[in-house]
Amino acid sequence: MIPVRDIIKPGHEEVVANEAMPISKDPVKKGNLRIKFDVVFPAKLSAEQKDGLRRVLGGGDA
């Protein structure tokens, strides 16, 4: 599990220290794991999906 505390946007990148591949010259140490988020938003939402999002996100009458 990797805790993500930031708002994720397309192209967002998280770096987790010492969680990647071992360093070749010093196999006891590990490199930093870089995670890039590829967020894809839907082109359309049905009325039911929009209502569900409003409920989950606490939106009003938008």
PDB file of N, CA, C, O and CB in Angstrom:
ATOM      1  N   MET A   1       0.844  -1.186   0.000  1.00  0.00           N
ATOM      2  CA  MET A   1       0.000   0.000   0.000  1.00  0.00           C
ATOM      3  C   MET A   1       0.884   1.243   0.000  1.00  0.00           C
ATOM      4  O   MET A   1       1.851   1.351   0.753  1.00  0.00           O
ATOM      5  CB  MET A   1      -0.957   0.002   1.222  1.00  0.00           C
ATOM      6  N   ILE A   2       0.518   2.161  -0.862  1.00  0.00           N
ATOM      7  CA  ILE A   2       1.244   3.421  -0.932  1.00  0.00           C
ATOM      8  C   ILE A   2       0.252   4.541  -0.638  1.00  0.00           C
ATOM      9  O   ILE A   2      -0.673   4.775  -1.416  1.00  0.00           O
ATOM     10  CB  ILE A   2       1.930   3.615  -2.331  1.00  0.00           C
ATOM     11  N   PRO A   3       0.442   5.227   0.473  1.00  0.00           N
ATOM     12  CA  PRO A   3      -0.506   6.306   0.797  1.00  0.00           C
ATOM     13  C   PRO A   3      -0.339   7.484  -0.159  1.00  0.00           C
ATOM     14  O   PRO A   3       0.773   7.961  -0.386  1.00  0.00           O
ATOM     15  CB  PRO A   3      -0.310   6.779   2.253  1.00  0.00           C
ATOM     16  N   VAL A   4      -1.443   7.941  -0.708  1.00  0.00           N
ATOM     17  CA  VAL A   4      -1.442   9.109  -1.593  1.00  0.00           C
ATOM     18  C   VAL A   4      -2.289  10.161  -0.901  1.00  0.00           C
ATOM     19  O   VAL A   4      -3.491   9.980  -0.704  1.00  0.00           O
ATOM     20  CB  VAL A   4      -1.996   8.768  -3.047  1.00  0.00           C
ATOM     21  N   ARG A   5      -1.652  11.253  -0.539  1.00  0.00           N
ATOM     22  CA  ARG A   5      -2.339  12.295   0.226  1.00  0.00           C
ATOM     23  C   ARG A   5      -2.629  13.543  -0.611  1.00  0.00           C
ATOM     24  O   ARG A   5      -3.287  14.474  -0.145  1.00  0.00           O
ATOM     25  CB  ARG A   5      -1.509  12.677   1.435  1.00  0.00           C
ATOM     26  N   ASP A   6      -2.137  13.550  -1.836  1.00  0.00           N
ATOM     27  CA  ASP A   6      -2.360  14.696  -2.719  1.00  0.00           C
ATOM     28  C   ASP A   6      -3.551  14.456  -3.621  1.00  0.00           C
ATOM     29  O   ASP A   6      -4.001  13.321  -3.782  1.00  0.00           O
ATOM     30  CB  ASP A   6      -1.116  14.982  -3.559  1.00  0.00           C
ATOM     31  N   ILE A   7      -4.060  15.521  -4.207  1.00  0.00           N
ATOM     32  CA  ILE A   7      -5.110  15.395  -5.217  1.00  0.00           C
ATOM     33  C   ILE A   7      -4.442  14.885  -6.489  1.00  0.00           C
ATOM     34  O   ILE A   7      -3.429  15.428  -6.929  1.00  0.00           O
ATOM     35  CB  ILE A   7      -5.861  16.769  -5.465  1.00  0.00           C
ATOM     36  N   ILE A   8      -5.012  13.848  -7.069  1.00  0.00           N
ATOM     37  CA  ILE A   8      -4.428  13.234  -8.260  1.00  0.00           C
ATOM     38  C   ILE A   8      -5.016  13.882  -9.507  1.00  0.00           C
ATOM     39  O   ILE A   8      -6.234  13.964  -9.668  1.00  0.00           O
ATOM     40  CB  ILE A   8      -4.676  11.702  -8.273  1.00  0.00           C
ATOM     41  N   LYS A   9      -4.132  14.339 -10.380  1.00  0.00           N
ATOM     42  CA  LYS A   9      -4.514  14.931 -11.660  1.00  0.00           C
ATOM     43  C   LYS A   9      -3.797  14.144 -12.756  1.00  0.00           C
ATOM     44  O   LYS A   9      -2.827  13.444 -12.467  1.00  0.00           O
ATOM     45  CB  LYS A   9      -4.153  16.470 -11.721  1.00  0.00           C
ATOM     46  N   PRO A  10      -4.247  14.243 -13.997  1.00  0.00           N
ATOM     47  CA  PRO A  10      -3.522  13.568 -15.072  1.00  0.00           C
ATOM     48  C   PRO A  10      -2.055  13.981 -15.081  1.00  0.00           C
ATOM     49  O   PRO A  10      -1.731  15.168 -15.038  1.00  0.00           O
ATOM     50  CB  PRO A  10      -4.166  13.877 -16.431  1.00  0.00           C
ATOM     51  N   GLY A  11      -1.177  12.991 -15.137  1.00  0.00           N
ATOM     52  CA  GLY A  11       0.252  13.263 -15.161  1.00  0.00           C
ATOM     53  C   GLY A  11       0.893  13.413 -13.785  1.00  0.00           C
ATOM     54  O   GLY A  11       2.105  13.610 -13.694  1.00  0.00           O
ATOM     55  N   HIS A  12       0.106  13.324 -12.713  1.00  0.00           N
ATOM     56  CA  HIS A  12       0.648  13.447 -11.351  1.00  0.00           C
ATOM     57  C   HIS A  12       1.668  12.344 -11.112  1.00  0.00           C
ATOM     58  O   HIS A  12       1.498  11.218 -11.579  1.00  0.00           O
ATOM     59  CB  HIS A  12      -0.488  13.380 -10.285  1.00  0.00           C
ATOM     60  N   GLU A  13       2.714  12.668 -10.391  1.00  0.00           N
ATOM     61  CA  GLU A  13       3.752  11.688 -10.118  1.00  0.00           C
ATOM     62  C   GLU A  13       4.060  11.642  -8.622  1.00  0.00           C
ATOM     63  O   GLU A  13       4.225  12.681  -7.983  1.00  0.00           O
ATOM     64  CB  GLU A  13       5.020  12.013 -10.919  1.00  0.00           C
ATOM     65  N   GLU A  14       4.135  10.450  -8.080  1.00  0.00           N
ATOM     66  CA  GLU A  14       4.513  10.223  -6.685  1.00  0.00           C
ATOM     67  C   GLU A  14       5.874   9.531  -6.681  1.00  0.00           C
ATOM     68  O   GLU A  14       6.152   8.696  -7.542  1.00  0.00           O
ATOM     69  CB  GLU A  14       3.431   9.363  -5.923  1.00  0.00           C
ATOM     70  N   VAL A  15       6.708   9.874  -5.725  1.00  0.00           N
ATOM     71  CA  VAL A  15       8.003   9.224  -5.567  1.00  0.00           C
ATOM     72  C   VAL A  15       8.027   8.588  -4.185  1.00  0.00           C
ATOM     73  O   VAL A  15       7.794   9.257  -3.179  1.00  0.00           O
ATOM     74  CB  VAL A  15       9.190  10.240  -5.754  1.00  0.00           C
ATOM     75  N   VAL A  16       8.310   7.286  -4.144  1.00  0.00           N
ATOM     76  CA  VAL A  16       8.395   6.553  -2.886  1.00  0.00           C
ATOM     77  C   VAL A  16       9.859   6.153  -2.705  1.00  0.00           C
ATOM     78  O   VAL A  16      10.399   5.352  -3.468  1.00  0.00           O
ATOM     79  CB  VAL A  16       7.435   5.288  -2.876  1.00  0.00           C
ATOM     80  N   ALA A  17      10.479   6.722  -1.691  1.00  0.00           N
ATOM     81  CA  ALA A  17      11.902   6.505  -1.463  1.00  0.00           C
ATOM     82  C   ALA A  17      12.198   5.043  -1.114  1.00  0.00           C
ATOM     83  O   ALA A  17      11.478   4.416  -0.337  1.00  0.00           O
ATOM     84  CB  ALA A  17      12.400   7.422  -0.348  1.00  0.00           C
ATOM     85  N   ASN A  18      13.257   4.527  -1.697  1.00  0.00           N
ATOM     86  CA  ASN A  18      13.809   3.199  -1.367  1.00  0.00           C
ATOM     87  C   ASN A  18      12.848   2.032  -1.612  1.00  0.00           C
ATOM     88  O   ASN A  18      12.898   1.039  -0.886  1.00  0.00           O
ATOM     89  CB  ASN A  18      14.229   3.183   0.071  1.00  0.00           C
ATOM     90  N   GLU A  19      11.991   2.131  -2.602  1.00  0.00           N
ATOM     91  CA  GLU A  19      11.040   1.046  -2.889  1.00  0.00           C
ATOM     92  C   GLU A  19      11.149   0.517  -4.313  1.00  0.00           C
ATOM     93  O   GLU A  19      10.287  -0.245  -4.750  1.00  0.00           O
ATOM     94  CB  GLU A  19       9.629   1.522  -2.643  1.00  0.00           C
ATOM     95  N   ALA A  20      12.190   0.903  -5.044  1.00  0.00           N
ATOM     96  CA  ALA A  20      12.330   0.450  -6.431  1.00  0.00           C
ATOM     97  C   ALA A  20      13.350  -0.686  -6.510  1.00  0.00           C
ATOM     98  O   ALA A  20      13.610  -1.364  -5.516  1.00  0.00           O
ATOM     99  CB  ALA A  20      12.754   1.625  -7.352  1.00  0.00           C
ATOM    100  N   MET A  21      13.914  -0.883  -7.671  1.00  0.00           N
ATOM    101  CA  MET A  21      14.893  -1.950  -7.916  1.00  0.00           C
ATOM    102  C   MET A  21      16.166  -1.695  -7.098  1.00  0.00           C
ATOM    103  O   MET A  21      16.502  -0.548  -6.803  1.00  0.00           O
ATOM    104  CB  MET A  21      15.232  -2.046  -9.435  1.00  0.00           C
ATOM    105  N   PRO A  22      16.867  -2.773  -6.738  1.00  0.00           N
ATOM    106  CA  PRO A  22      18.154  -2.604  -6.055  1.00  0.00           C
ATOM    107  C   PRO A  22      19.143  -1.860  -6.953  1.00  0.00           C
ATOM    108  O   PRO A  22      19.103  -1.998  -8.176  1.00  0.00           O
ATOM    109  CB  PRO A  22      18.733  -3.977  -5.643  1.00  0.00           C
ATOM    110  N   ILE A  23      20.018  -1.083  -6.350  1.00  0.00           N
ATOM    111  CA  ILE A  23      21.050  -0.347  -7.079  1.00  0.00           C
ATOM    112  C   ILE A  23      22.160  -1.335  -7.437  1.00  0.00           C
ATOM    113  O   ILE A  23      22.657  -2.057  -6.573  1.00  0.00           O
ATOM    114  CB  ILE A  23      21.610   0.862  -6.230  1.00  0.00           C
ATOM    115  N   SER A  24      22.544  -1.362  -8.709  1.00  0.00           N
ATOM    116  CA  SER A  24      23.471  -2.399  -9.189  1.00  0.00           C
ATOM    117  C   SER A  24      24.826  -2.381  -8.482  1.00  0.00           C
ATOM    118  O   SER A  24      25.384  -3.446  -8.218  1.00  0.00           O
ATOM    119  CB  SER A  24      23.686  -2.236 -10.672  1.00  0.00           C
ATOM    120  N   LYS A  25      25.358  -1.226  -8.175  1.00  0.00           N
ATOM    121  CA  LYS A  25      26.672  -1.152  -7.538  1.00  0.00           C
ATOM    122  C   LYS A  25      26.591  -1.351  -6.021  1.00  0.00           C
ATOM    123  O   LYS A  25      27.611  -1.560  -5.363  1.00  0.00           O
ATOM    124  CB  LYS A  25      27.322   0.189  -7.848  1.00  0.00           C
ATOM    125  N   ASP A  26      25.378  -1.285  -5.471  1.00  0.00           N
ATOM    126  CA  ASP A  26      25.182  -1.481  -4.031  1.00  0.00           C
ATOM    127  C   ASP A  26      23.824  -2.161  -3.830  1.00  0.00           C
ATOM    128  O   ASP A  26      22.851  -1.492  -3.484  1.00  0.00           O
ATOM    129  CB  ASP A  26      25.259  -0.109  -3.245  1.00  0.00           C
ATOM    130  N   PRO A  27      23.743  -3.490  -4.042  1.00  0.00           N
ATOM    131  CA  PRO A  27      22.461  -4.196  -4.033  1.00  0.00           C
ATOM    132  C   PRO A  27      21.705  -4.154  -2.700  1.00  0.00           C
ATOM    133  O   PRO A  27      20.538  -4.541  -2.644  1.00  0.00           O
ATOM    134  CB  PRO A  27      22.691  -5.613  -4.405  1.00  0.00           C
ATOM    135  N   VAL A  28      22.348  -3.695  -1.643  1.00  0.00           N
ATOM    136  CA  VAL A  28      21.658  -3.561  -0.355  1.00  0.00           C
ATOM    137  C   VAL A  28      20.699  -2.369  -0.401  1.00  0.00           C
ATOM    138  O   VAL A  28      19.667  -2.366   0.270  1.00  0.00           O
ATOM    139  CB  VAL A  28      22.682  -3.391   0.807  1.00  0.00           C
ATOM    140  N   LYS A  29      21.051  -1.361  -1.198  1.00  0.00           N
ATOM    141  CA  LYS A  29      20.227  -0.155  -1.310  1.00  0.00           C
ATOM    142  C   LYS A  29      19.273  -0.289  -2.492  1.00  0.00           C
ATOM    143  O   LYS A  29      19.552  -0.990  -3.465  1.00  0.00           O
ATOM    144  CB  LYS A  29      21.114   1.109  -1.469  1.00  0.00           C
ATOM    145  N   LYS A  30      18.143   0.399  -2.381  1.00  0.00           N
ATOM    146  CA  LYS A  30      17.163   0.423  -3.468  1.00  0.00           C
ATOM    147  C   LYS A  30      16.976   1.850  -3.958  1.00  0.00           C
ATOM    148  O   LYS A  30      17.192   2.812  -3.222  1.00  0.00           O
ATOM    149  CB  LYS A  30      15.810  -0.174  -3.008  1.00  0.00           C
ATOM    150  N   GLY A  31      16.573   1.963  -5.211  1.00  0.00           N
ATOM    151  CA  GLY A  31      16.285   3.270  -5.789  1.00  0.00           C
ATOM    152  C   GLY A  31      14.897   3.743  -5.398  1.00  0.00           C
ATOM    153  O   GLY A  31      14.169   3.058  -4.680  1.00  0.00           O
ATOM    154  N   ASN A  32      14.546   4.918  -5.880  1.00  0.00           N
ATOM    155  CA  ASN A  32      13.231   5.485  -5.598  1.00  0.00           C
ATOM    156  C   ASN A  32      12.214   5.003  -6.624  1.00  0.00           C
ATOM    157  O   ASN A  32      12.494   4.983  -7.823  1.00  0.00           O
ATOM    158  CB  ASN A  32      13.295   7.022  -5.588  1.00  0.00           C
ATOM    159  N   LEU A  33      11.053   4.622  -6.159  1.00  0.00           N
ATOM    160  CA  LEU A  33       9.964   4.189  -7.024  1.00  0.00           C
ATOM    161  C   LEU A  33       9.178   5.415  -7.468  1.00  0.00           C
ATOM    162  O   LEU A  33       8.695   6.188  -6.641  1.00  0.00           O
ATOM    163  CB  LEU A  33       9.041   3.165  -6.298  1.00  0.00           C
ATOM    164  N   ARG A  34       9.056   5.583  -8.772  1.00  0.00           N
ATOM    165  CA  ARG A  34       8.306   6.716  -9.328  1.00  0.00           C
ATOM    166  C   ARG A  34       7.017   6.178  -9.934  1.00  0.00           C
ATOM    167  O   ARG A  34       7.042   5.284 -10.780  1.00  0.00           O
ATOM    168  CB  ARG A  34       9.151   7.497 -10.402  1.00  0.00           C
ATOM    169  N   ILE A  35       5.898   6.728  -9.495  1.00  0.00           N
ATOM    170  CA  ILE A  35       4.585   6.301  -9.979  1.00  0.00           C
ATOM    171  C   ILE A  35       3.940   7.487 -10.681  1.00  0.00           C
ATOM    172  O   ILE A  35       3.723   8.538 -10.077  1.00  0.00           O
ATOM    173  CB  ILE A  35       3.678   5.771  -8.806  1.00  0.00           C
ATOM    174  N   LYS A  36       3.636   7.307 -11.965  1.00  0.00           N
ATOM    175  CA  LYS A  36       2.967   8.356 -12.726  1.00  0.00           C
ATOM    176  C   LYS A  36       1.530   7.916 -12.986  1.00  0.00           C
ATOM    177  O   LYS A  36       1.288   6.823 -13.497  1.00  0.00           O
ATOM    178  CB  LYS A  36       3.717   8.655 -14.066  1.00  0.00           C
ATOM    179  N   PHE A  37       0.585   8.774 -12.633  1.00  0.00           N
ATOM    180  CA  PHE A  37      -0.822   8.452 -12.764  1.00  0.00           C
ATOM    181  C   PHE A  37      -1.334   8.903 -14.132  1.00  0.00           C
ATOM    182  O   PHE A  37      -1.153  10.052 -14.533  1.00  0.00           O
ATOM    183  CB  PHE A  37      -1.636   9.109 -11.633  1.00  0.00           C
ATOM    184  N   ASP A  38      -1.971   7.981 -14.831  1.00  0.00           N
ATOM    185  CA  ASP A  38      -2.586   8.269 -16.119  1.00  0.00           C
ATOM    186  C   ASP A  38      -4.093   8.265 -15.887  1.00  0.00           C
ATOM    187  O   ASP A  38      -4.739   7.220 -15.967  1.00  0.00           O
ATOM    188  CB  ASP A  38      -2.155   7.220 -17.232  1.00  0.00           C
ATOM    189  N   VAL A  39      -4.643   9.431 -15.603  1.00  0.00           N
ATOM    190  CA  VAL A  39      -6.064   9.557 -15.281  1.00  0.00           C
ATOM    191  C   VAL A  39      -6.836   9.795 -16.566  1.00  0.00           C
ATOM    192  O   VAL A  39      -6.532  10.720 -17.320  1.00  0.00           O
ATOM    193  CB  VAL A  39      -6.315  10.708 -14.262  1.00  0.00           C
ATOM    194  N   VAL A  40      -7.831   8.962 -16.813  1.00  0.00           N
ATOM    195  CA  VAL A  40      -8.657   9.108 -18.010  1.00  0.00           C
ATOM    196  C   VAL A  40     -10.087   9.401 -17.550  1.00  0.00           C
ATOM    197  O   VAL A  40     -10.712   8.592 -16.864  1.00  0.00           O
ATOM    198  CB  VAL A  40      -8.596   7.814 -18.919  1.00  0.00           C
ATOM    199  N   PHE A  41     -10.582  10.552 -17.936  1.00  0.00           N
ATOM    200  CA  PHE A  41     -11.940  10.940 -17.581  1.00  0.00           C
ATOM    201  C   PHE A  41     -12.912  10.462 -18.660  1.00  0.00           C
ATOM    202  O   PHE A  41     -12.569  10.470 -19.842  1.00  0.00           O
ATOM    203  CB  PHE A  41     -12.040  12.475 -17.394  1.00  0.00           C
ATOM    204  N   PRO A  42     -14.111  10.050 -18.272  1.00  0.00           N
ATOM    205  CA  PRO A  42     -15.087   9.606 -19.272  1.00  0.00           C
ATOM    206  C   PRO A  42     -15.572  10.780 -20.124  1.00  0.00           C
ATOM    207  O   PRO A  42     -15.651  11.912 -19.648  1.00  0.00           O
ATOM    208  CB  PRO A  42     -16.283   8.922 -18.586  1.00  0.00           C
ATOM    209  N   ALA A  43     -15.893  10.499 -21.377  1.00  0.00           N
ATOM    210  CA  ALA A  43     -16.397  11.531 -22.286  1.00  0.00           C
ATOM    211  C   ALA A  43     -17.837  11.912 -21.937  1.00  0.00           C
ATOM    212  O   ALA A  43     -18.245  13.060 -22.109  1.00  0.00           O
ATOM    213  CB  ALA A  43     -16.316  11.046 -23.745  1.00  0.00           C
ATOM    214  N   LYS A  44     -18.608  10.922 -21.442  1.00  0.00           N
ATOM    215  CA  LYS A  44     -20.015  11.167 -21.104  1.00  0.00           C
ATOM    216  C   LYS A  44     -20.363  10.432 -19.825  1.00  0.00           C
ATOM    217  O   LYS A  44     -19.757   9.413 -19.491  1.00  0.00           O
ATOM    218  CB  LYS A  44     -20.954  10.725 -22.256  1.00  0.00           C
ATOM    219  N   LEU A  45     -21.352  10.965 -19.113  1.00  0.00           N
ATOM    220  CA  LEU A  45     -21.909  10.291 -17.933  1.00  0.00           C
ATOM    221  C   LEU A  45     -23.418  10.228 -18.091  1.00  0.00           C
ATOM    222  O   LEU A  45     -24.045  11.173 -18.571  1.00  0.00           O
ATOM    223  CB  LEU A  45     -21.515  11.031 -16.605  1.00  0.00           C
ATOM    224  N   SER A  46     -23.991   9.109 -17.685  1.00  0.00           N
ATOM    225  CA  SER A  46     -25.449   9.001 -17.699  1.00  0.00           C
ATOM    226  C   SER A  46     -26.004   9.821 -16.533  1.00  0.00           C
ATOM    227  O   SER A  46     -25.267  10.215 -15.630  1.00  0.00           O
ATOM    228  CB  SER A  46     -25.910   7.501 -17.605  1.00  0.00           C
ATOM    229  N   ALA A  47     -27.302  10.069 -16.568  1.00  0.00           N
ATOM    230  CA  ALA A  47     -27.948  10.815 -15.484  1.00  0.00           C
ATOM    231  C   ALA A  47     -27.767  10.077 -14.156  1.00  0.00           C
ATOM    232  O   ALA A  47     -27.558  10.702 -13.116  1.00  0.00           O
ATOM    233  CB  ALA A  47     -29.456  11.022 -15.786  1.00  0.00           C
ATOM    234  N   GLU A  48     -27.848   8.764 -14.199  1.00  0.00           N
ATOM    235  CA  GLU A  48     -27.662   7.957 -12.986  1.00  0.00           C
ATOM    236  C   GLU A  48     -26.236   8.105 -12.435  1.00  0.00           C
ATOM    237  O   GLU A  48     -26.048   8.215 -11.223  1.00  0.00           O
ATOM    238  CB  GLU A  48     -27.965   6.471 -13.280  1.00  0.00           C
ATOM    239  N   GLN A  49     -25.254   8.107 -13.308  1.00  0.00           N
ATOM    240  CA  GLN A  49     -23.865   8.287 -12.879  1.00  0.00           C
ATOM    241  C   GLN A  49     -23.649   9.679 -12.288  1.00  0.00           C
ATOM    242  O   GLN A  49     -22.954   9.830 -11.283  1.00  0.00           O
ATOM    243  CB  GLN A  49     -22.907   8.061 -14.058  1.00  0.00           C
ATOM    244  N   LYS A  50     -24.246  10.692 -12.915  1.00  0.00           N
ATOM    245  CA  LYS A  50     -24.131  12.060 -12.397  1.00  0.00           C
ATOM    246  C   LYS A  50     -24.752  12.164 -11.011  1.00  0.00           C
ATOM    247  O   LYS A  50     -24.175  12.785 -10.119  1.00  0.00           O
ATOM    248  CB  LYS A  50     -24.803  13.060 -13.352  1.00  0.00           C
ATOM    249  N   ASP A  51     -25.922  11.561 -10.822  1.00  0.00           N
ATOM    250  CA  ASP A  51     -26.570  11.575  -9.516  1.00  0.00           C
ATOM    251  C   ASP A  51     -25.707  10.868  -8.473  1.00  0.00           C
ATOM    252  O   ASP A  51     -25.585  11.334  -7.340  1.00  0.00           O
ATOM    253  CB  ASP A  51     -27.952  10.915  -9.599  1.00  0.00           C
ATOM    254  N   GLY A  52     -25.114   9.752  -8.858  1.00  0.00           N
ATOM    255  CA  GLY A  52     -24.239   9.016  -7.951  1.00  0.00           C
ATOM    256  C   GLY A  52     -23.036   9.850  -7.537  1.00  0.00           C
ATOM    257  O   GLY A  52     -22.652   9.851  -6.367  1.00  0.00           O
ATOM    258  N   LEU A  53     -22.444  10.553  -8.482  1.00  0.00           N
ATOM    259  CA  LEU A  53     -21.307  11.420  -8.153  1.00  0.00           C
ATOM    260  C   LEU A  53     -21.725  12.546  -7.225  1.00  0.00           C
ATOM    261  O   LEU A  53     -20.994  12.886  -6.294  1.00  0.00           O
ATOM    262  CB  LEU A  53     -20.689  11.998  -9.426  1.00  0.00           C
ATOM    263  N   ARG A  54     -22.886  13.125  -7.467  1.00  0.00           N
ATOM    264  CA  ARG A  54     -23.376  14.193  -6.586  1.00  0.00           C
ATOM    265  C   ARG A  54     -23.547  13.682  -5.159  1.00  0.00           C
ATOM    266  O   ARG A  54     -23.214  14.378  -4.200  1.00  0.00           O
ATOM    267  CB  ARG A  54     -24.714  14.757  -7.110  1.00  0.00           C
ATOM    268  N   ARG A  55     -24.066  12.465  -5.025  1.00  0.00           N
ATOM    269  CA  ARG A  55     -24.255  11.880  -3.689  1.00  0.00           C
ATOM    270  C   ARG A  55     -22.909  11.659  -3.009  1.00  0.00           C
ATOM    271  O   ARG A  55     -22.727  12.013  -1.844  1.00  0.00           O
ATOM    272  CB  ARG A  55     -25.030  10.546  -3.781  1.00  0.00           C
ATOM    273  N   VAL A  56     -21.975  11.073  -3.742  1.00  0.00           N
ATOM    274  CA  VAL A  56     -20.670  10.748  -3.167  1.00  0.00           C
ATOM    275  C   VAL A  56     -19.877  12.017  -2.836  1.00  0.00           C
ATOM    276  O   VAL A  56     -19.233  12.092  -1.789  1.00  0.00           O
ATOM    277  CB  VAL A  56     -19.869   9.864  -4.135  1.00  0.00           C
ATOM    278  N   LEU A  57     -19.924  13.000  -3.714  1.00  0.00           N
ATOM    279  CA  LEU A  57     -19.129  14.204  -3.530  1.00  0.00           C
ATOM    280  C   LEU A  57     -19.848  15.292  -2.748  1.00  0.00           C
ATOM    281  O   LEU A  57     -19.272  16.344  -2.469  1.00  0.00           O
ATOM    282  CB  LEU A  57     -18.719  14.739  -4.857  1.00  0.00           C
ATOM    283  N   GLY A  58     -21.091  15.047  -2.398  1.00  0.00           N
ATOM    284  CA  GLY A  58     -21.831  16.032  -1.598  1.00  0.00           C
ATOM    285  C   GLY A  58     -22.253  17.246  -2.396  1.00  0.00           C
ATOM    286  O   GLY A  58     -22.423  18.329  -1.836  1.00  0.00           O
ATOM    287  N   GLY A  59     -22.426  17.079  -3.704  1.00  0.00           N
ATOM    288  CA  GLY A  59     -22.819  18.194  -4.546  1.00  0.00           C
ATOM    289  C   GLY A  59     -24.287  18.552  -4.373  1.00  0.00           C
ATOM    290  O   GLY A  59     -25.110  17.714  -4.005  1.00  0.00           O
ATOM    291  N   GLY A  60     -24.593  19.792  -4.642  1.00  0.00           N
ATOM    292  CA  GLY A  60     -25.983  20.253  -4.546  1.00  0.00           C
ATOM    293  C   GLY A  60     -26.710  20.041  -5.845  1.00  0.00           C
ATOM    294  O   GLY A  60     -26.465  19.062  -6.549  1.00  0.00           O
ATOM    295  N   ASP A  61     -27.594  20.943  -6.166  1.00  0.00           N
ATOM    296  CA  ASP A  61     -28.386  20.870  -7.396  1.00  0.00           C
ATOM    297  C   ASP A  61     -27.623  21.524  -8.529  1.00  0.00           C
ATOM    298  O   ASP A  61     -27.878  22.680  -8.868  1.00  0.00           O
ATOM    299  CB  ASP A  61     -29.765  21.543  -7.213  1.00  0.00           C
ATOM    300  N   ALA A  62     -26.684  20.790  -9.118  1.00  0.00           N
ATOM    301  CA  ALA A  62     -25.881  21.359 -10.216  1.00  0.00           C
ATOM    302  C   ALA A  62     -26.370  20.822 -11.539  1.00  0.00           C
ATOM    303  O   ALA A  62     -25.829  21.176 -12.587  1.00  0.00           O
ATOM    304  CB  ALA A  62     -24.379  21.042 -10.034  1.00  0.00           C
TER     305      ALA A  62
END
